Amino acid sequence: MNDRKLYLYIIYTIYGFIVTYPLIFIAVYTYQLGGILATAFIYAISAISIGIAPIFISPFSDRSGYRIRYALISIFTGSIIMILSSILDKIALILIILSSAIIQIGQPLFISYETERSKLTGSSVGKVYLYINFGYLIGSLVFGFVLTYIDFKMMGIIFGLIGIILSLTFFCFKEDKLFSFNPNKTSIIRTLLTTNKFNLLSSFLVIIPALFYSIVPAYYVFFLNGKILDWGIVNAISTLTGVISSPYIGKITDRIGTKKTMLIGLIYYPIYYASLYFYPSQIVFDILYSLPFWLFIWIPLYSYSAQISSIYERATSLSNINLLIGIFRGLGGIFGGIVAYFLTMNEFFVISILLSLIIPIIYYIFS
């Protein structure tokens, strides 16, 4: 392994570590501030913001050829905003959403960098997720342990300082640049109007995991009575399976294609929701949550988008699919939160079982 690849893999891992806090643990804090409906809405708004944010960065990335540098800038900026969220109580939730969205600009940029340099896009996306998941693994244990002893406000400050230091440390990384002198103009409206049917229908599928993922930290801590450290360990186990499986899921995508790979992921969710309906316990939850079937949806989505795009405008193309994923994650999260708020958890799981059966059928009829 040459030094450049080693630095890249370290950067991807650091990114996974950094993003673990706003992605995995902030929902518990949000529940404490506003309950389950607030948790779902914050998840939804954050997901949509994460989808929107790269739209504004990707044209600059395509024009300059910088992917890693812009990703590090996003980590730096998001970290500063997270520190401010811990200080400014009145607008804390707004700043948390903004921080999470900006930090996650890095993901489509990293995927863009890798897929530009390989014809096997599935394997390239799988490689990125391998190292990001390894970062999740570390972050789940570290943040879970630290939050056992300090509050979320102090954690936000510590998190921000870590993000600033790590992003500045690797900012001088010299990346190979592939760039376009005149990248396509992009906007939210343009993306939505010009997206192809397959991308639109495929990204719609992320509603299925988003139904529960919007409230899952609150469900584990407040409904199953798990501790913060337990939640961190559960995520660590889940991300370990993601580390192991990501390269293989990428290879499966290259071998059998996007649609068939996604079918494997979709088979899981009715079983997932039904199991939690009949056996609502920490052990059942831990086992189910550790299975990385969400990667059977995410990796093919980014892989297909990379396949149909020019390498010189790869960041824009991946940001477009990222936008669609963000929108449908947001819609799924809002709907899931409303159902969980107004109905019992058992009724929530029944509705989730039905939707996880109906949506794939609609997808395979019309795609």
C-alpha positions in Angstrom: 0.0 0.0 0.0 1.5 3.4 -1.0 1.5 6.4 1.3 -1.2 8.2 -0.6 -3.7 5.3 -0.3 -2.8 4.9 3.4 -3.5 8.6 4.0 -6.8 8.3 2.2 -7.9 5.4 4.2 -7.0 7.2 7.4 -9.0 10.2 6.3 -12.1 8.0 5.5 -11.8 6.4 8.9 -11.5 9.7 10.7 -14.5 10.9 8.8 -16.5 7.9 10.0 -15.3 8.6 13.5 -16.3 12.2 13.4 -19.7 11.7 11.8 -20.7 9.0 14.4 -21.6 11.6 17.0 -24.2 13.6 15.0 -25.4 10.6 13.2 -25.8 8.1 16.1 -25.9 9.9 19.4 -27.5 13.3 18.9 -31.0 11.8 18.6 -30.8 10.8 22.2 -30.1 14.4 23.2 -32.9 15.6 20.9 -35.3 13.2 22.6 -34.4 14.6 26.0 -35.1 18.1 24.7 -38.4 17.5 22.8 -39.6 13.9 22.8 -40.0 11.4 20.0 -41.8 13.7 17.6 -39.0 16.2 17.9 -36.4 13.4 17.4 -38.0 12.3 14.2 -38.4 15.8 12.8 -34.8 16.7 13.6 -33.7 13.5 11.9 -35.8 14.3 8.9 -34.7 17.9 8.6 -31.1 16.8 9.1 -31.4 14.1 6.4 -32.9 16.6 3.9 -30.2 19.2 4.8 -27.5 16.5 4.2 -29.0 15.9 0.8 -29.1 19.6 -0.1 -25.8 20.7 1.2 -23.5 18.9 -1.3 -25.5 20.4 -4.2 -23.9 23.7 -3.5 -20.4 22.3 -3.1 -20.1 19.8 -5.9 -19.8 22.3 -8.8 -16.8 23.9 -7.1 -15.4 20.4 -6.5 -15.9 19.4 -10.1 -14.4 22.7 -11.4 -11.3 22.5 -9.1 -10.8 18.8 -9.0 -10.5 18.9 -5.2 -12.6 16.2 -3.4 -10.7 15.5 -0.3 -9.9 19.1 0.5 -13.6 20.2 0.3 -14.5 17.2 2.5 -12.0 18.3 5.1 -13.4 21.9 4.9 -16.8 20.5 5.6 -15.6 18.6 8.7 -13.8 21.8 9.9 -16.9 24.0 9.4 -19.3 21.5 10.8 -17.1 21.1 13.9 -17.1 24.8 14.6 -20.9 24.9 14.3 -21.3 22.0 16.7 -19.2 23.9 19.3 -21.6 26.9 18.8 -24.6 24.6 19.3 -23.3 23.7 22.8 -23.0 27.3 23.7 -26.1 28.9 22.1 -29.0 27.1 23.8 -31.8 28.9 22.1 -30.8 27.8 18.6 -29.0 24.6 19.6 -31.2 22.3 17.5 -30.9 24.5 14.4 -27.1 24.5 14.7 -27.0 20.7 15.3 -28.9 20.2 12.1 -26.6 22.5 10.2 -23.5 20.9 11.6 -24.6 17.4 10.8 -25.5 18.4 7.2 -22.2 20.2 6.5 -20.1 17.4 7.9 -21.8 14.8 5.8 -20.9 16.7 2.6 -17.8 14.6 2.8 -19.4 11.2 1.9 -20.4 11.9 -1.8 -17.0 13.7 -2.3 -15.1 10.6 -1.0 -17.1 8.3 -3.1 -16.6 10.6 -6.1 -12.8 10.5 -5.6 -12.7 6.7 -5.4 -15.1 5.9 -8.3 -13.3 8.3 -10.7 -10.3 6.0 -10.5 -11.9 2.6 -11.0 -14.3 1.0 -13.5 -15.6 -1.2 -10.7 -17.8 1.4 -9.1 -19.5 -1.0 -6.6 -16.2 -2.1 -5.3 -15.0 1.5 -5.0 -18.1 2.5 -3.0 -17.7 -0.6 -0.9 -14.1 0.4 -0.1 -15.2 3.8 1.1 -17.9 2.4 3.3 -15.4 -0.2 4.7 -13.2 2.6 6.2 -16.1 4.9 7.1 -17.7 2.0 9.0 -14.4 1.3 10.8 -14.5 4.9 11.9 -18.1 4.3 13.1 -16.9 1.4 15.1 -14.3 3.5 16.9 -16.6 6.4 17.3 -19.5 4.3 18.7 -17.2 3.0 21.5 -15.5 6.3 22.2 -18.6 8.5 22.2 -20.7 6.0 24.1 -18.0 5.7 26.8 -17.5 9.5 27.1 -21.2 10.3 27.2 -21.5 7.9 30.2 -19.5 10.5 32.2 -20.2 13.9 30.7 -23.3 15.7 29.3 -24.1 16.4 25.6 -23.2 20.1 25.8 -19.6 19.3 26.9 -19.5 16.5 24.3 -20.4 18.9 21.6 -17.4 21.1 22.5 -15.1 18.1 22.7 -16.4 16.8 19.4 -15.9 20.1 17.7 -12.3 20.5 18.9 -11.5 16.9 17.7 -13.0 17.7 14.3 -11.1 20.9 13.9 -7.8 19.3 14.8 -8.2 16.3 12.6 -9.4 18.2 9.6 -6.5 20.7 9.8 -4.0 17.8 10.3 -4.8 16.3 6.9 -5.7 19.4 5.0 -2.4 19.5 3.1 -3.0 16.0 1.6 -2.0 16.1 -2.1 -4.7 14.5 -4.1 -4.8 13.6 -7.8 -7.1 16.0 -9.5 -9.6 15.3 -12.2 -11.6 18.3 -13.1 -14.0 19.9 -15.6 -13.4 23.4 -17.0 -17.1 23.9 -17.4 -19.2 21.7 -15.1 -22.9 21.5 -15.5 -24.9 24.0 -13.5 -26.9 22.3 -10.8 -29.6 23.3 -8.4 -32.2 21.5 -6.3 -35.0 22.2 -8.8 -32.8 21.1 -11.8 -31.8 17.9 -10.0 -35.4 17.0 -9.2 -36.7 17.7 -12.8 -33.9 16.0 -14.7 -33.3 12.9 -12.6 -33.9 9.6 -14.4 -36.8 7.4 -13.5 -34.6 4.6 -12.1 -32.7 6.9 -9.7 -35.9 8.4 -8.5 -37.6 5.1 -7.8 -34.5 3.5 -6.3 -33.8 6.3 -3.9 -37.5 6.2 -2.9 -36.7 2.8 -1.2 -34.7 4.5 1.5 -38.0 5.4 3.1 -38.2 1.8 4.4 -35.2 1.9 6.8 -35.8 5.6 7.5 -39.2 4.9 9.1 -37.4 3.4 12.1 -34.0 4.9 11.9 -35.4 8.3 12.7 -36.3 7.2 16.2 -34.1 4.1 16.8 -31.7 5.7 19.3 -34.7 7.0 21.4 -36.4 3.6 21.0 -33.3 1.7 22.3 -32.5 4.1 25.2 -36.0 5.1 26.4 -38.3 2.2 25.3 -35.9 -0.8 25.7 -34.2 0.9 28.7 -30.7 0.6 27.2 -27.8 2.8 28.4 -25.8 5.2 26.3 -22.8 3.0 26.5 -24.9 0.0 25.5 -26.1 2.0 22.5 -22.5 2.7 21.6 -21.6 -1.0 21.8 -24.6 -2.0 19.7 -23.5 0.5 17.0 -19.9 -0.8 17.3 -21.0 -4.3 16.6 -23.2 -3.1 13.7 -20.4 -1.2 12.1 -18.0 -4.1 12.6 -20.2 -6.2 10.4 -20.4 -3.2 8.0 -16.6 -3.1 7.9 -16.4 -6.8 7.0 -19.3 -6.8 4.5 -18.8 -3.5 2.6 -16.2 -4.8 0.1 -18.2 -7.9 -0.6 -21.5 -5.9 -1.1 -19.6 -3.7 -3.5 -18.4 -6.8 -5.5 -21.9 -8.2 -5.5 -23.2 -4.9 -7.0 -20.6 -5.1 -9.7 -21.5 -8.8 -10.4 -25.3 -8.9 -10.3 -26.2 -5.2 -10.8 -28.0 -2.5 -8.8 -31.5 -3.8 -8.8 -30.8 -7.4 -7.7 -28.5 -6.2 -4.9 -31.1 -3.9 -3.6 -33.6 -6.7 -3.6 -31.4 -8.6 -1.1 -31.5 -5.5 1.2 -35.3 -5.1 0.8 -36.0 -8.7 1.9 -34.6 -7.9 5.3 -36.9 -5.1 6.4 -40.2 -6.9 6.8 -38.4 -9.5 8.9 -36.7 -6.8 10.9 -39.9 -5.0 11.8 -41.9 -8.2 12.4 -39.2 -9.5 14.8 -39.3 -6.3 16.8 -43.1 -6.4 16.9 -43.2 -10.0 18.3 -40.0 -9.8 20.4 -39.3 -6.3 21.6 -36.2 -7.0 23.6 -32.6 -5.7 23.7 -31.1 -9.0 22.6 -33.4 -9.3 19.5 -32.8 -5.6 18.7 -29.0 -6.1 19.1 -28.9 -9.1 16.7 -31.1 -7.4 14.0 -29.4 -4.1 14.2 -26.0 -5.7 13.7 -26.9 -6.9 10.3 -25.7 -4.4 7.6 -28.5 -4.8 5.1 -28.8 -1.0 4.7 -25.6 -1.2 2.7 -27.3 -3.4 0.2 -29.4 -0.2 -0.6 -26.8 2.6 -0.2 -23.9 1.0 -2.0 -25.9 0.2 -5.2 -27.5 3.6 -5.3 -24.1 5.5 -5.2 -22.6 2.9 -7.5 -25.2 3.2 -10.2 -25.0 7.0 -10.1 -21.2 6.8 -10.6 -21.6 4.4 -13.5 -23.8 6.7 -15.5 -21.8 9.9 -14.9 -18.6 11.4 -16.4 -15.6 11.2 -14.1 -15.1 14.9 -14.5 -18.6 15.7 -13.1 -18.7 12.8 -10.7 -19.2 14.9 -7.5 -22.2 16.6 -9.0 -23.8 13.3 -10.1 -23.3 11.7 -6.7 -24.6 14.8 -5.0 -27.7 14.5 -7.0 -28.4 11.0 -5.8 -27.4 12.1 -2.3 -30.1 14.8 -2.6 -32.8 12.2 -3.5 -31.6 10.0 -0.6 -31.8 12.9 1.8 -35.3 13.9 0.7 -36.7 10.3 1.0 -34.9 9.7 4.2 -36.5 12.9 5.5 -40.0 11.9 4.4 -39.6 8.4 5.9 -38.4 9.9 9.1 -41.2 12.4 9.4 -43.8 9.8 8.7 -42.2 7.3 11.1 -42.1 9.9 13.9 -45.7 10.9 13.5 -46.9 7.3 13.5 -44.8 6.6 16.7 -46.1 9.7 18.4 -49.8 9.2 17.8 -49.9 5.4 17.9 -48.3 2.7 20.0 -44.9 1.1 19.1 -46.7 -2.1 18.2 -49.0 -0.2 15.7 -45.9 1.5 14.4 -44.2 -1.8 13.6 -47.4 -3.2 11.9 -47.5 -0.1 9.6 -43.7 -0.5 9.0 -44.2 -4.2 8.1 -46.9 -3.3 5.5 -44.9 -0.5 4.0 -41.7 -2.6 3.7 -43.8 -5.1 1.7 -45.8 -2.7 -0.4 -43.0 -0.2 -1.5 -40.7 -2.8 -3.0 -43.6 -4.3 -5.0 -44.4 -0.8 -6.4 -40.7 -0.3 -7.2 -40.4 -3.6 -9.1 -43.6 -2.9 -11.1 -42.7 0.6 -12.2 -38.8 0.6 -12.4 
